[in-house]
Amino acid sequence: MKTEETTFPISEVREQFPALKRTYKGNQVAYFDGPGGSQVVKSAIQAIAQYMENGGANLHGCFPSSWETEAIIEEAKSAVADFLGVQVNEVAFGANMTTLTYAISRALGKKWGTNDEIVVTEMDHRANVDPWLQLAEDRGLKVRWIKVDTETLTLDLSDLNEVINDKTRLVAIGMASNAVGTIVDMAPIVKRAKEVGALVAADAVHAAPHIAIDRDRQGIDILLCSAYKFFGPHIGIAAIKEEILKNLEPYKLVPAPSYYPDNLETGTQNHEGIAGIGPAIQFFASFGEGETRRERIQTGIERIEAYENYLAARLRDGLSAIEKVKVFAAARDVPKTPTIAFQVAGVAPEEVCKIMAEEHGIFVASGHFYASTLADRLDINKSGGWIRAGLAPYNTEEEVDRLIRAVAAL
């Protein structure tokens, strides 16, 4: 895990995000709500506006605006392919990760029955749990859980060979916890899944902005993420291995394409949003080095990761030093995203967030963030959940210190 970056061009980065100019009640706004949705880079905003200004169109027309739309979609898929380490024909877009997961689960479930099992984890966002649970209920499948170790805030893999067995058809894993930031050690889980011939579906929504991803090297079959978490528009992204996608039979309208990857893209897509995906990915590449866009994206993410982790360590240490603050984080040697969950003794999480915004111009959020099983296991739902501060490459040391001082003032 990269942990320090002393030459990060923070001023240059901040110039690319118009939202950072906002003030609230006399304070310069500091955005710490990136895990719920990052701010959008200017180049993506411009691409979205340009598409709409030039005249949009639906596909398969015999006129320029239709051809241009098709070209924009193809380029966006090419950028995603380089971003995730996949083929262009393995990329499909949708409304969001949740909607895509429901479509994929229903399509896969057509061939599964009462002798089959699905595995989910207690650490995941419910978008990578409930579609599979509901499929299991509909089809009579058995569900097994990989439990969380509430002391270490990592997954408990002690009974992995029993949980993932010869009846397992799919294992759904979140690559990183959107609540406490733990980056999951996927290797032993994937290894066991492959031993029994199970598919691996990975939720990379929280991970994608912070760590370099290589779907095939990591042994993932179905990978999902969302562009609005990495400085782009609200578009869901699925990257599914070709041999799986070409045999997938999603529920769709009869005249809609049956060929892949279009078979997963039901209805007219958000073309203007798709226009903003490429520029959002190019933001990562702009910090990297290499001969190919893929290389520049990977090295760019690594550079951003180092800077974010430097800030995250500063924030965790600062908050942990405050007597009435409890930080929920795995041990120092466990890789984490720059996402910090905490509580303040005697003050409800929602009230803390209101004070941060109204008195300091600091935007943080509270709740269980749809990681509700983890919140239940940690017994924090009854006290209002966590306060979550997430860092992005546009955050600064000064903003981190502002947050620490503001919490200390409580």
For each residue, the residues with C-beta under 8 A, 3 or more apart:
1: 183 305 309 335 336
2: 5 302 303 305 306 309
3: 306 309 310 313
4: 306 309 310
5: 2 8 303 306 307 310
6:
7:
8: 5 13 303 304 306 307 393
9: 12 13
10: 13 14 307 393 394 396
11: 14 15
12: 9 15 16
13: 8 9 10 16 17 393 394
14: 10 11 17 20 394 396
15: 11 12
16: 12 13 41 42 43 283 394
17: 13 14 20 39 40 41 42 231 394
18: 21 42 45
19: 22 29 31 39 40
20: 14 17 29 31 39 394
21: 18
22: 19 28 29
23: 26 27 28 29 361
24: 27 29 357 361
25: 358 359 361
26: 23 361
27: 23 24 360 361 362
28: 22 23 361
29: 19 20 22 23 24 361 362 363
30: 360 361 362 363 395 399 402 403
31: 19 20 34 39 363 392 394 395
32: 362 363 364 389 390 391 395 399 403
33: 36 37 363 364 365 388 390
34: 31 37 38 39 209 229 390 391 392
35: 178 206 229 337 339 369 388 390
36: 33 365 369 388 390
37: 33 34 228 229
38: 34 209 228 229 230 231 392
39: 17 19 20 31 34 231 392 394
40: 17 19 44 45 228 231 232 233 276 280
41: 16 17 44 45 231 232 279 280 283
42: 16 17 18 45 46
43: 16 46 47 279 280 282 283
44: 40 41 47 48 231 232 233 276 277 279 280 283
45: 18 40 41 42 48 49 276
46: 42 43 49 50 279
47: 43 44 50 51 275 276 278 279
48: 44 45 51 52 233 272 273 275 276
49: 45 46 52 53
50: 46 47 53 54 275
51: 47 48 54 56 69 72 271 272 275
52: 48 49 56 272
53: 49 50
54: 50 51 65 68
55: 65
56: 51 52 65 69 271 272
57: 61 63 65 66 68 69
58: 61 66 69 268
59: 66 69 70 73
60: 66 70
61: 57 58 65 66 67
62: 66
63: 57 66 67
64: 67 68
65: 54 55 56 57 61 68 69
66: 57 58 59 60 61 62 63 69 70
67: 61 63 64 70 71
68: 54 57 64 65 71 72
69: 51 56 57 58 59 65 66 72 73 271
70: 59 60 66 67 73 74
71: 67 68 74 75
72: 51 68 69 75 76 271 274 275
73: 59 69 70 76 77 93 269 271 274
74: 70 71 77 78 88
75: 71 72 78 79 278
76: 72 73 79 80 93 274 275 277 278
77: 73 74 80 81 88 91 93 261
78: 74 75 81 82 88 278
79: 75 76 82 83 277 278 281 282 293
80: 76 77 83 84 86 91 237 239 277 281
81: 77 78 84 85 86 87 88 90 91 239
82: 78 79 85 281 292 293 294 297
83: 79 80 208 213 281 284 297
84: 80 81 91 204 208 213 214 215 223 225 237 239
85: 81 82 213 214 215 216 217 294
86: 80 81 90 91 215 216 223 239
87: 81 90 91 242
88: 74 77 78 81 91
89: 242 260 261
90: 81 86 87 239 240 241 242 245 261
91: 77 80 81 84 86 87 88 237 238 239 261
92: 100 237 238 239 240 245 260 261 262 264 265
93: 73 76 77 235 236 237 238 265 269 270 274
94: 99 100 103 235 236 237 238 264 265 266 269
95: 99 100 234 236 270
96: 99 100 226 234 235 236
97: 100 101 127 203 205 224 225 226 236 237
98: 101 102 127 131 236
99: 94 95 96 102 103 236
100: 92 94 95 96 97 103 104 224 236 237 238 264
101: 97 98 104 105 127 128 131 201 203 224
102: 98 99 105 106 131
103: 94 99 100 106 107 250 251 264 266
104: 100 101 107 108 131 201 222 238 240 248 250 264
105: 101 102 108 109 131 132 134 135
106: 102 103 109 110 135 250 251
107: 103 104 110 248 249 250 251
108: 104 105 111 112 135 169 170 199 248
109: 105 106 112 135 138 139 141
110: 106 107 249
111: 108
112: 108 109 116 135 139 141 169
113: 116 139 140 141
114: 139 140 141
115: 167
116: 112 113 139 141 142 167 168 169
117: 141 142 143 144 165 167 168 169
118: 132 135 136 141 142 143 144 168 169 170 171 172
119: 143 144 145 146 163 164 168 170 171 172 198
120: 124 128 129 132 133 143 144 145 146 172
121: 124 129 145 146 147 148 155 172 173 174 184
122: 145 146 147 148 155 373 374 377
123: 148 155 174 177 182 184 371 373 374
124: 120 121 128 129 172 173 174 177 203 371 373
125: 128 129 174 178 203 205 206 369 370 371
126: 129 130 370 371 372 373
127: 97 98 101 130 131 203 205 370
128: 101 120 124 125 131 132 172 173 174 201 203 224
129: 120 121 124 125 126 132 133 172 373
130: 126 127 133 134
131: 98 101 102 104 105 127 128 134 135
132: 105 118 120 128 129 135 136 143 170 172
133: 120 129 130 136 137 143
134: 105 130 131 137 138
135: 105 106 108 109 112 118 131 132 138 139 141
136: 118 132 133 139 140 141 142 143
137: 133 134
138: 109 134 135
139: 109 112 113 114 116 135 136
140: 113 114 136
141: 109 112 113 114 116 117 118 135 136 169
142: 116 117 118 136 167
143: 117 118 119 120 132 133 136
144: 117 118 119 120 163 164 168
145: 119 120 121 122 163
146: 119 120 121 122 155 156 157 160 163 173 189
147: 121 122 155 156
148: 121 122 123 153 154 155 156 373 374 377
149: 152 153 154 155 156
150: 153 377 378
151:
152: 149 330 331 334
153: 148 149 150 177 180 182 328 329 330 334
154: 148 149 182 184 185 330 334
155: 121 122 123 146 147 148 149 184 185 189
156: 146 147 148 149 159
157: 146 160 185 188 189
158:
159: 156 162 163
160: 146 157 163 164 188 189 192
161: 164 165 192
162: 159 165
163: 119 144 145 146 159 160
164: 119 144 160 161 168 171 189 192 193 196 198
165: 117 161 162 168 196
166: 196
167: 115 116 117 142
168: 116 117 118 119 144 164 165 171 193 196 198
169: 108 112 116 117 118 141 198 199
170: 108 118 119 132 198 199 200 201
171: 118 119 164 168 189 190 193 198 199 200 201
172: 118 119 120 121 124 128 129 132 201 202 203
173: 121 124 128 146 184 186 189 200 201 202 203
174: 121 123 124 125 128 177 178 184 202 203 206 207
175: 183 184 186 202 203 204 206 207 211 213
176: 181 182 183 184 206 207 210 211 336 337
177: 123 124 153 174 180 181 182 184 206 337 339 371 374
178: 35 125 174 205 206 339 369 370 371
179: 328 339 341 368 369 371 374 375 386 388
180: 153 177 328 329 330 336 339 341 371 374 386
181: 176 177 312 329 330 336 337 338 339 340 341
182: 123 153 154 176 177 330 334 335 336
183: 1 175 176 207 211 334 335 336 337
184: 121 123 154 155 173 174 175 176 177 189
185: 154 155 157 188 189
186: 173 175 189 190 202 218 219 220
187: 190 191 219
188: 157 160 185 191 192
189: 146 155 157 160 164 171 173 184 185 186 192 193 200
190: 171 186 187 193 194 200 218 219 220
191: 187 188 194 195 219
192: 160 161 164 188 189 195 196
193: 164 168 171 189 190 196 198 199 200 219
194: 190 191 197 198 200 219
195: 191 192
196: 164 165 166 168 192 193
197: 194
198: 119 164 168 169 170 171 193 194
199: 108 169 170 171 193 221 222 244
200: 170 171 173 189 190 193 194 219 220 221 222
201: 101 104 128 170 171 172 173 220 221 222 223 224
202: 172 173 174 175 186 215 218 220 222 223 224
203: 97 101 124 125 127 128 172 173 174 175 206 224 225
204: 84 175 207 208 213 223 224 225
205: 97 125 127 178 208 224 225 226 229
206: 35 125 174 175 176 177 178 203 209 210 229 337 339
207: 174 175 176 183 204 210 211 213 225 337
208: 83 84 204 205 211 213 225 226 229 230
209: 34 38 206 229 230 231 392
210: 176 206 207 301 304 305 308 337 338
211: 175 176 183 207 208 301 305 335 337
212: 297 298 301 302 305
213: 83 84 85 175 204 207 208 218 223
214: 84 85 217 218
215: 84 85 86 202 218 220 223 239 241
216: 85 86 219 220 241
217: 85 214
218: 186 190 202 213 214 215
219: 186 187 190 191 193 194 200 216
220: 186 190 200 201 202 215 216 223
221: 199 200 201 240 241 244
222: 104 199 200 201 202 238 239 240 241 244
223: 84 86 201 202 204 213 215 220 238 239 240
224: 97 100 101 128 201 202 203 204 205 236 237 238 239
225: 84 97 203 204 205 207 208 229 230 236 237
226: 96 97 205 208 229 234 235 236 237
227: 230 232 233 234 235 237 273 276 277 280
228: 37 38 40 232 233 234 235
229: 34 35 37 38 205 206 208 209 225 226
230: 38 208 209 225 227 280 281 284
231: 17 38 39 40 41 44 209 280 283 392
232: 40 41 44 227 228 235 273 276 277 279 280 281
233: 40 44 48 227 228 270 272 273 274 276 277 280
234: 95 96 226 227 228 270 273
235: 93 94 96 226 227 228 232 270 273 274 276 277
236: 93 94 95 96 97 98 99 100 224 225 226
237: 80 84 91 92 93 94 97 100 224 225 226 227 277
238: 91 92 93 94 100 104 222 223 224 261 264
239: 80 81 84 86 90 91 92 215 222 223 224
240: 90 92 104 221 222 223 244 245 248 261 264
241: 90 215 216 221 222 244 245
242: 87 89 90 245 246 260
243: 246 247
244: 199 221 222 240 241 247 248
245: 90 92 240 241 242 248 260 261 263 264
246: 242 243 260
247: 243 244
248: 104 107 108 240 244 245 260 263 264
249: 107 110 263
250: 103 104 106 107 263 264 266
251: 103 106 107 266
252: 256 258 263 266
253: 256 266
254:
255:
256: 252 253 262 263 266
257: 262 263 265
258: 252 263
259: 262 263
260: 89 92 242 245 246 248 263 264
261: 77 89 90 91 92 238 240 245 264 265
262: 92 256 257 259 265
263: 245 248 249 250 252 256 257 258 259 260
264: 92 94 100 103 104 238 240 245 248 250 260 261
265: 92 93 94 257 261 262 269
266: 94 103 250 251 252 253 256
267:
268: 58 271
269: 73 93 94 265 274
270: 93 95 233 234 235 273 274
271: 51 56 69 72 73 268 274 275
272: 48 51 52 56 233 275 276
273: 48 227 232 233 234 235 270 276 277
274: 72 73 76 93 233 235 269 270 271 277
275: 47 48 50 51 72 76 271 272 278
276: 40 44 45 47 48 227 232 233 235 272 273 279 280
277: 44 76 79 80 227 232 233 235 237 273 274 280 281
278: 47 75 76 78 79 275 281 282
279: 41 43 44 46 47 232 276 282 283
280: 40 41 43 44 227 230 231 232 233 276 277 283
281: 79 80 82 83 230 232 277 278 284 285 297
282: 43 79 278 279 285 286
283: 16 41 43 44 231 279 280 286 287
284: 83 230 281 287 288 296 297 300 301 304
285: 281 282 288 293 296 297 300
286: 282 283 296 300
287: 283 284 299 300 303 304
288: 284 285 295 296 297 298 299 300 301 302 303
289: 295 296 299
290: 294 295 296 298 299
291: 295
292: 82 295 296
293: 79 82 285 296 297
294: 82 85 290 297 298
295: 288 289 290 291 292 298 299
296: 284 285 286 288 289 290 292 293 299 300
297: 82 83 212 281 284 285 288 293 294 300 301
298: 212 288 290 294 295 301 302
299: 287 288 289 290 295 296 302 303
300: 284 285 286 287 288 296 297 303 304
301: 210 211 212 284 288 297 298 304 305
302: 2 212 288 298 299 305 306
303: 2 5 8 287 288 299 300 306 307
304: 8 210 284 287 300 301 307 308 393
305: 1 2 210 211 212 301 302 308 309
306: 2 3 4 5 8 302 303 309 310
307: 5 8 10 303 304 310 311 393
308: 210 304 305 311 312 337 338 391 392 393 395
309: 1 2 3 4 305 306 312 313 336 338
310: 3 4 5 306 307 313 314
311: 307 308 314 315 338 391 395 396 397 400
312: 181 308 309 315 316 336 337 338 339 340 391
313: 3 309 310 316 317
314: 310 311 317 318 397 400 401
315: 311 312 318 319 338 340 389 391 400 403 404
316: 312 313 319 320 327 329 340
317: 313 314 320 321
318: 314 315 321 322 400 401 403 404
319: 315 316 322 325 327 340 342 404 407
320: 316 317 325 327
321: 317 318
322: 318 319 325 404 407 408
323:
324: 344 345 346 410
325: 319 320 322 342 343 344 345 407
326: 342 343 345
327: 316 319 320 340 341 342
328: 153 179 180 341 342 343 378 380 386
329: 153 180 181 316 336 340 341
330: 152 153 154 180 181 182 334 336
331: 152 334
332:
333:
334: 152 153 154 182 183 330 331
335: 1 182 183 211
336: 1 176 180 181 182 183 309 312 329 330 339
337: 35 176 177 181 183 206 207 210 211 308 312 390
338: 181 210 308 309 311 312 315 390 391 392
339: 35 177 178 179 180 181 206 312 336 388 389 390 391
340: 181 312 315 316 319 327 329 388 389 390 391
341: 179 180 181 327 328 329 386 387 388
342: 319 325 326 327 328 386 387 389
343: 325 326 328 349 380 383 386 387
344: 324 325 347 349 352 387 407 410
345: 324 325 326
346: 324
347: 344 351 352 355 410
348: 351 352 366 383 384
349: 343 344 352 353 366 367 383 384 385 386 387
350: 353 354 366 367 384
351: 347 348 354 355
352: 344 347 348 349 355 356 364 366 387 407 410
353: 349 350 356 357 364 365 366 387
354: 350 351 357 358
355: 347 351 352 358 359 360 406 410
356: 352 353 359 360 362 363 364 403 406 407
357: 24 353 354 360 361 362 363 364
358: 25 354 355
359: 25 355 356 406
360: 27 30 355 356 357 402 403 406
361: 23 24 25 26 27 28 29 30 357
362: 27 29 30 32 356 357 399 402 403 406
363: 29 30 31 32 33 356 357
364: 32 33 352 353 356 357 387 388 389 403
365: 33 36 353 369 387 388
366: 348 349 350 352 353 384 385 386 387 388
367: 349 350 384 385 386 388
368: 179 371 372 374 375 380 381 385 386
369: 35 36 125 178 179 365 385 386 388
370: 125 126 127 178
371: 123 124 125 126 177 178 179 180 368 374 375
372: 126 368 375 376 381
373: 122 123 124 126 129 148 376 377
374: 122 123 148 177 179 180 368 371 377 378
375: 179 368 371 372 378 380 381 385 386
376: 372 373 379 381
377: 122 148 150 373 374
378: 150 328 374 375
379: 376 382
380: 328 343 368 375 383 384 385 386
381: 368 372 375 376 384 385
382: 379
383: 343 348 349 380
384: 348 349 350 366 367 380 381
385: 349 366 367 368 369 375 380 381
386: 179 180 328 341 342 343 349 366 367 368 369 375 380
387: 341 342 343 344 349 352 353 364 365 366
388: 33 35 36 179 339 340 341 364 365 366 367 369
389: 32 315 339 340 342 364 403
390: 32 33 34 35 36 337 338 339 340
391: 32 34 308 311 312 315 338 339 340 395 400
392: 31 34 38 39 209 231 308 338 395
393: 8 10 13 304 307 308
394: 10 13 14 16 17 20 31 39
395: 30 31 32 308 311 391 392 399 400
396: 10 14 311 399 400
397: 311 314 400 401
398: 401 402
399: 30 32 362 395 396 402 403
400: 311 314 315 318 391 395 396 397 403 404
401: 314 318 397 398 404 405
402: 30 360 362 398 399 405 406
403: 30 32 315 318 356 360 362 364 389 399 400 406 407
404: 315 318 319 322 400 401 407 408
405: 401 402 408 409
406: 355 356 359 360 362 402 403 409 410
407: 319 322 325 344 352 356 403 404 410
408: 322 404 405
409: 405 406
410: 324 344 347 352 355 406 407
